[in-house]
Amino acid sequence: MQTAREIPSRDVIRTQAELANYLRLVPMDGSPLRYLTPAARARFLASLRFNDRGVTTFRYDDLQRLPAPRTREVLALFGLQRDASLIARR
């Protein structure tokens, strides 16, 4: 069984199974997902859609409420940190 310490921070979540594994192994207080409220986190996670290359779409309205560096951290979990500038607060 893999532990949270065995999941390098540079690993990117590319499938629903990897996301489930991450959520099971990584304590929320050590995850960038902690920046979202529980309700916002649930909406964001439920909105994630994956294909063979990773995340294809996600709900971003709750991410817009975060400061840009925190949005970048959340999206980096999925290799999407470059998209943070596209969802910055307007």
Secondary structure, DSSP 8 states (H G I E B T S, - for coil): ---GGGS-TT----SHHHHHHHHHHS-GGGSGGGGS-HHHHHHHHHH-EEETTEEEE---TTGGGS-HHHHHHHHHTTT-GGGGGGG---
